[in-house]
Amino acid sequence: DLFVELLYVTGDLEVSVASRYSDYSTFGDTTNSEIGVQYQVNDMVGLRGTFSEAFRAPSVPDLYGGTSLGYPTADDACDDNTASGGQATASCQANGVPATGFVSSIVQIPTLYGGNPNLQPETSESWTVGAVIDPIDGLTMTIDYWSIEIDNAVGTVGTTDLIRLCASQGLYCDRTFRFSSPASVEGQIIRVEDTNNNVGTETYTGVDLGISADLPSVAGGDLTMDMQATYNEETQVVTAGGLVVEDLAGTVSQTYGMYARWRALTKVNWNKGAINVSYTNRYIHGTTDEVDDFWTTGPVYTEIPEVMYNDITVSYTTDSMGTVALGITNFTDEEVPFVPSAFNANTDQENYDLFGPVINLRYNYTF
């Protein structure tokens, strides 16, 4: 790796340029650069923007990670008993399905996951443009629009889509293995191989908002507030050579997780001498859940409500014996939303608090 960075400052303008050259024994060489500009319009308003390129070589687990077998619920697009007339599609027949079709006996299809030594690097371009506004002393507001595009994204296509694309377009048929005998199981799936691949393109756009303020003193203590919020304008994942397009902004799903339109984190802090009280509010906007599985005749949509968590921490700092802090997370005991597409847990474990109010006691001593 070789890295160079240049900084140019004149008056109210600041320009930074950086570039990195990398040479990989497995993927060759690449050069990725970044440019950033900041301009102070006046005492109240500053403008800023960046453009950057990025390169991510697949990790060792991406390339050589061991395989594991999972059992996702998935549809078999070749599951069609055509004995009363017609034939199974040519692609299904070539994949091992009887000409007169069959009825699948499984709903959780054995799927092999793991590394792929033929992966290629991910590349991306991103840019931001924004402003910093200081309208009065003790108040700072920021707004930034951001856009990120990742090409050759490392991921998986998905069991249902691999089978569907084979049945309808003859693609990825080498990923599905079926029994050829005896006749009682002919056409039934043995396994689907959905190992890592350069599946397509990911696009993310949105807006970051921030407010930092010194509030009027309360009971002789200093009061401050900091709020950070993100609006998810677009989250799009394109896989299978552009044949599968998922628009995920405002949704939650078992496959891709949660992409709420709005998220916000607000902290209000009061400090007086050795005593500090901190209140935190965590906001997750409502999302739309989609279930389209073997037990439904079509997509079923469920609106998941917004959630607002409230946390509080009180700490006391001594002169020589460290700091002790007592906190309660989710002290309003918000109900855990039910997410129909969630597998096993019936909710999104990564984003929602599952345990109600949690009391924590922490002691910190520095020496």
Salt bridges, closest charged atoms under 4 A:
ASP62 OD2 - ARG56 NH2 3.21
ASP76 OD2 - ARG178 NH1 3.00
GLU122 OE1 - ARG56 NE 2.93
ASP144 OD2 - ARG48 NH2 2.63
ASP161 OD1 - ARG164 NH2 3.12
GLU193 OE2 - ARG191 NH2 3.13
ASP311 OD2 - ARG282 NE 2.91
ASP353 OD2 - ARG282 NH2 2.81
